[in-house]
Amino acid sequence: MENLNFIDPLLHGIKPIEKNTANLTVKQLTCAGLGSLVIGAVLKKAGHAKTGAIVGSLALPLLSAAVYKKVAK
């Protein structure tokens, strides 16, 4: 059997997302997700393709966190 060293994320200060987004409402998370999509598209049209891709890639985690908060209630 291999000796796998498991690093406990809680020991290193990594906390679950529920505590980090507890003070944000579903509406705020949804607006942030849709806003990042729009800003990413505008940046790509303006010629900043890499920056637009990075900003646009933030939309999926924000929108999925909003859906999770809505379903978990």
C-alpha positions in Angstrom: 0.0 0.0 0.0 1.3 3.4 -0.8 1.9 6.0 1.9 -0.3 8.8 0.7 0.2 12.1 2.6 -3.2 13.8 2.9 -3.1 17.5 3.5 -6.1 18.6 5.5 -7.3 21.9 3.9 -8.9 23.1 7.1 -5.5 23.1 8.8 -4.2 25.5 6.1 -6.9 28.1 6.4 -9.0 26.9 3.4 -12.6 27.2 4.5 -15.8 25.9 2.8 -17.5 28.3 0.3 -20.7 28.4 2.4 -19.0 30.5 5.1 -17.3 32.8 2.5 -20.5 33.6 0.6 -22.9 33.5 3.6 -23.3 37.2 3.6 -24.1 37.4 -0.1 -27.7 37.0 -1.4 -28.7 34.9 -4.3 -29.6 38.1 -6.2 -26.1 39.5 -5.6 -24.4 36.3 -6.8 -26.6 36.1 -9.9 -25.9 39.8 -10.8 -22.2 39.3 -10.3 -22.2 36.2 -12.5 -24.2 37.9 -15.3 -22.1 41.0 -14.9 -18.9 39.1 -15.4 -20.3 37.5 -18.6 -21.1 41.0 -20.0 -17.8 42.5 -19.0 -15.9 39.6 -20.4 -17.7 39.9 -23.7 -17.1 43.7 -23.8 -13.4 43.1 -23.1 -13.1 40.5 -25.9 -14.8 42.9 -28.3 -12.4 45.7 -27.3 -9.5 43.5 -28.1 -8.5 42.3 -24.7 -9.1 38.6 -25.3 -7.1 37.1 -22.5 -8.5 39.5 -19.9 -12.0 39.0 -21.2 -11.6 35.2 -21.0 -10.4 35.4 -17.3 -13.2 37.7 -16.3 -15.8 35.7 -18.2 -14.6 32.5 -16.6 -15.7 33.8 -13.2 -19.3 33.6 -14.3 -19.8 29.9 -13.9 -18.6 29.6 -10.3 -20.7 32.6 -9.3 -23.8 31.4 -11.0 -23.4 27.9 -9.6 -22.9 29.3 -6.1 -26.2 31.2 -6.6 -28.0 28.1 -7.7 -26.6 26.1 -4.8 -27.7 28.7 -2.3 -31.2 28.8 -3.9 -31.6 25.0 -3.9 -30.1 24.5 -0.4 -32.7 26.7 1.2 
